[in-house]
Amino acid sequence: MTQSQLGARAKVSRQAIQDFERAEAERRITLESLDRLAAAMDCRVVYAIVPVDNTLDGLRTQQARKQAEAAMGPVAHTMAMESQAVPPSIRERQIQMLMAELQSGSARNLWK
């Protein structure tokens, strides 16, 4: 569809369409403008926030690990100071168990 055709459908000038395209390229277009253009093309705007390099499940796992490690940190430090450090394999198993518990519970608790 040409700028003139879209302008006619949106009831704006071709110049206005160019301005919308420039605003979009500069990341300053408004949702109202996008809605108007979408409607002129018999479309709708879908606004979403999506993970950059991860899936939603991956984000949940990453957050669960962060919380589990934070919870285990002070205990591991105290035990190491008392010459009772837990071997890395056992510590990892404990972290995995805590992660599973965090992920099975309320999502609200996961993001504290």
N, C-alpha and C positions, 0 to 999 in steps of 0.2 A: 504494500500500500504506500502510495507517495505521501509526502508531507501535505500536499494540497488536498488529497482525498481524505486524509485523517482530519485535517483542519475543517473541511466541510462537514464531516460527520460529528466532530466535537463542537462545531459552531464557533471556531476561532480561526484566525488567519494562519497562513503557512508560516509566517514569521513567528507566531506564538508557538507553533509546533517546534520550530528550530530552537526557540528559547527553552521549551520543555526538555528537548533532547540535550541541550547544553547543560541545563540544571541537573539533569540525571547523570550526565558524565562527570560533573563536578560534585556529585553526591549531596546536592542541596535541593533536590526536587521534593515537593511536599506530597504527603499521602493523598491529599485532596486532588492534586493535579494528576497523580497516577490513577486514582479512581475515575476521574473524568475521561482520561485517555483510554483507559481499559473499557469503560462503558461504550465509548465511541467505536471500539473494535469488537463489541459483543463479548467482552471478557470481564474478568474480575481480578482484583489485586489480591495476592496471597502474601502476607507478611509473615516471615518466619525467622527464628534464630536457630541456627544449626551448628553443631560442633564442627570445628575446623578440620582437625585431623583425627577424629575419633567417632565412635558410635555412641549413642546414648547409654548403651550397656557398658561400653568402655569407660565413659565418664563416671558412671555409678561405681564401677570397680576401682577406678583411680581414686575417687573420693573415699570409698571404704578403706582402701589401703592407707591413705593419708591419715584418716581418723584412727585406724588400728595402730599404726606406727606411733602416732602422737600419744595414744593411751598407753602403749607399752614402753615408751621411752623412759619415763621416770623410774619405772620398776626395773628395767634392764640396767639403768645407770646405778641404782642403789645396789642391786645384786652384784654388779661388777666391782663396785667399791668394797664389797664384803667378800671378795674372792669367790663368788658363787655365780659367775657369769654363765648364762645359758648358751649352749652351742648354737651356731647359726641355723642349723637344720631344725632344731626344736623351736627356736624363735620364729622362724618362717612358718612352721606349722601352726604355732599359736596365732600369728598374724592372720593366716588363712582362715582359721576358725573364727576369729573375731570379725574378719571381713564378711564371712558368710552370715554371721549373726546380725551385723549391721545391715546387710543387704536384704535380709529376710524380714526385718522390722519395718517400722514406719519410715517412709521416705523423708519425712520431716526431720527425723533424728540424724539421717545420713548427712544432711547439709548444714548442721550446726557449726 
